[in-house]
Amino acid sequence: MIAWRLRLPTAMDTQGFGERLAGVLRAGDVLVLSGDLGAGKTTFTQGLGAGMGVRGPITSPTFVIARAYPPLSSVGMPLIHVDAYRLAGALELDDLDLDADVDAGVTVVEWGAGLAESLSTDRIEIDLTVDAETEERYAVARLLLPDDQVQMVESVLNSLGGQRC
């Protein structure tokens, strides 16, 4: 596993991270997001959706649990956005039948640590944090991907000023 740390001073930087990462994702990729409330999980996903070119504004799926955003073009991929905060465990996540949709597009699971890892052995785990004193935001991205894709993701992280940790 390879890990990178990235400083994200503003919400726009967090969105920009998602938008840039979208350019190197493949159908079947799973992103597991964790972090404090308000750390930027949905903000990151909004950028990802913009970069993927999906339909509709990306909003938090807290109360509906999961939302699917279809691509705007016939060559795009759908974005499946899940909020696992209210789920009692992996069995409830399994009940959503996400594995049927995972291969068709990109799946993002907010609050997914400890629950969503079974969706794919190839995934990116992103922890978003906010420093309580400075209010600066950080992301730690753990890359559990094939080597060729790791190189592409690392190129994005490097271009955004990230550092291996």
C-alpha angles and dihedrals in degrees: 000000000000122000131198131188120213130185113223107185097181141024087252089058089051090051090046090054090055093045093051093045090053090069093066101039123109135207107279096033117139124202117196111199125195135166145108123314107279094017093124109268094136091037089056090048091051089058091046091053091049091051092048092048098234127166124261137014112299110238132173111277092208096131100030091043095213137032130184119212113196121215119261091225134044091245096053130093129237121249117224110200118193131182108202095179094107096041116109094214150318092302091062090049088050089052088064088068092224092154088071090061102033097090094052099060147340119309122203119191116191114204086013101136109124091012112054102044090094091065091075139352087214107068147123118241113201124189113195118197138176121212105233094214102042098023088224116149127226136184128204111197121196113198117211096170141119113283095252092054093044088060092053094047091046089053089057093046092048092050089054092053096260123155132209112249 
